[in-house]
């Protein structure tokens, strides 16, 4: 028996089939989302400003590579490390770094290096601003003068500590266990947190932080770095830590 359709009936049938096909990806997408792997515990924070915002002191290409490649790499490897130790679920990176000796031996080095890289860079981006530079006022300015004699003496000591790092590492302004201001340096991605200190300002002296623009002129890079430090952010960090 032959079944005949009118043109209107045929169009209606095709439209219904189109709707069904259109709904299929949405249904499949919902099903995939429901069975997707759980979200990784650590994520790359966005830069708080455009990559070229700190020009001419810190160049845009370095900022893009430093944030989007190097920092992103630390985050990915940190997530891999904690995935191998389910008992670490829910711990912040600061808590992990503060108690390295208590971590499983199989992930301790990775958390120190990759977690340090993540924490150090997260602090770094939040410490810089296109409106930075100058001298800090308020409580922090007074504390720096009290600890080092003058702001100029502090910057000289800070640059010397960072310039003196052999190979790769960081220079730091931190609060020690007695909540006094100290200048420190750490190798590689070491964090003051692991020594019981509170990092207030860190400068990255790995070559990836400055080599595209400054080549081997680390001292010049450090001078440029201080021209974009957001002292208001450092001051707020200082007040919270002292409180």
N, C-alpha and C positions, 0 to 999 in steps of 0.2 A: 504494500500500500504506500503510495506516495503522499508525503505530508507537505503541503504548500504553506509558505509564510508570506504574509504581506510585507512590504518594505518597512512599515512602521514596526512590525513585530521583530523583524530581523535586526533593526537598529537597537531596539530595546534589549534584545538578547546580547548583542555585542557590548552594549553599555554596561550591562550587569556583569559580564565577564571581565570587563576592564576594571570595574570597581573591585571585584574579587582579587584580581592580580595586583592592583594597587595596594590593597590591604595586606597582602601576603608579606611584603618586606617589613611592614610595621609590626605584624605579628611575630615574624622571625626575629626582628630587632628586639622586641620586648622579651622574647624567650631567651635570646642571647644575653641580654642585660641581666636577666634573673639568674643566669648560670655563670656570669663573669667572675673572674678571680677577684678577691677582696682588694680594696684600694691599698696601695703601698702606704706605709705609715709616715714616710718623709717625702716632702715635695719641694721642688725648686721654687723659692719665692721670686716673684717678679722684681725686676729692677724698679726702684721708686721714681725713676726719671728716664728719659730717652737715653740711648747709648751714647749719643753725641753731646749730652748736656754738660759734661765736665771738660769739654774742649776749652782751651788748647792744652790744659794741664794733663788730663788723661784722655787718650784718643779713643774714638768711637770703635775702631776695629778691635783694639785690645779689649775694650769693655764687652763687646759682643762675644768674643772668643772666651774671655775670662769667665763670664757669667754663663753663657749658653753651652759651652763645651766643658770647661774645667769644673765649675761648680756643679753643673748637671751630672758630670761623671761621678763626683763624690756622692751625690744623692743616690744615684742608681746603685753604686757599690755598697753604700750603707744599707739600703733596703735589702740587697742580696745577703748581707751579713746577718742582719737581724732575723731574716726569714729562716736562717739555719739554727736559730735559737729561739723557739717559740716562747720560752719563759721571759723573754725581754719585751714581749708585746705590751704596748701602752706606755712604755717609758720614753720620756723626752730625750733629745740628744744631750741636753745639759746633764740630766741625771745619769745617762750612760757614761759620759766623760768624767763625771765627778767620782765615780766608783769603778774605775777600770779593773782594779784588782779582783773585784767580785764577779766579773764577767766570765763566762765559759772560755777556757783557754783557746778553743778553736776559733773564736770570733773576736778575741780581745784586740789583737793587732789591727784587724780590719776596722773595728769600731773606733779605735784610737786615731787611725789615719783618715778613714773616710768620714767618720762622725766629726772629727776635728776639722776636716776640710769643709764640711757642711756648716758647722757652727761658726767657724771663723769667717767664712765668706758671707754668711747671713748678717753677721755683725758689721762686716766691712761695708756692704751696700747701704745699710741703714745709717752709717756714720759719715756719708759723703753727701754733698749738695752743691748744685751750681751756684748757690748763694753762700757757700761756706768760706772758710778762711778767717783771717783776723785773729782776735784773742777772745777766749771765753770770759764771760762776766759772771756775776753771782757767786754762789758757793764754790763752784768748781774753780773759777779764776782765783779766788782767795786761797783755796786749798793747794793749788799748784804753786802759787807764790810762797806759801808757808812751807811746802815740801822741798822746793827746788831753788828758792830765792827770788826767782822772777820767771815770767813766761818765756823769755828768751833763753834762760838757762835750762828750762824744761825742754824746749824744742831742740836745743843742742844735744842734750843727753838722749832724747828720744831718737833723733837721727843717728847718733853714734851707735846706739844699741842695735838699730835695724841695719845700719851699714856694716856692722861688725859680724852679722850672721854669716857663718861659713857655709857656702852653698845655698840651700833653700830653707826658708823659715819665715818667721814673723817677728816684728817688734811690737811691744805692748805698753800701754798705760793701763794699770790694773789697781784694784784694791786688794791688799793682802789680808790675811786672816784677822788682823787687828784693825782692819778698815783704814789702813794708811795707804797713801798713794805710792806706787812703786813703778819703776820702768824695768821691763823684763824682755827677754827674747826667748823664742822657742824654735827648735829645729823642725823642719818638715811641716806637718800640720798639727803640731803640739798645741794644746790649749791651756791657758792659765787655770781653767776650770779644774783640770786634773790635779793641780797643785793647791786646790782649796782657795783660789783667788777669783775675783770677779773682773773679767775683762771689760774695760771701758772704751778703749780705742785700740785697734790693731792695724798695722800696715803690712801688707803682703810683700815679701821680697823674693818670692819665687820669680824666676826670669819671665815666666808667662805673664806676670803682672805689668811688666814695663818694657820688655826687650824690643817690641816692634817700634816703639817711639824713641826709647832712650838707649838702646843697645846695652853696653856695659857701664853706662853712667848712672849707677844706682844712686849716688848722692844727689844728682840732679832730679831724678825721679822723686826722691824723698822730699825735696824742697817743694816740688810741684804738688805732691800729695797733700802737704799741709795747707795749701791754698784752697783746697776743696773740702776740708774737714768741716762737718756740720757740728759746731761746738754746742749748739742748743740740744742736739740729740745726745751728745756725750754728757752734757750737764744733767739731762733728765735721767740718764742711766746712772750717773753718780748719785743723784739724790735718792733714787729708788733703792740703790744698794746700801746707802748709808742709813736709810730709814729702817 
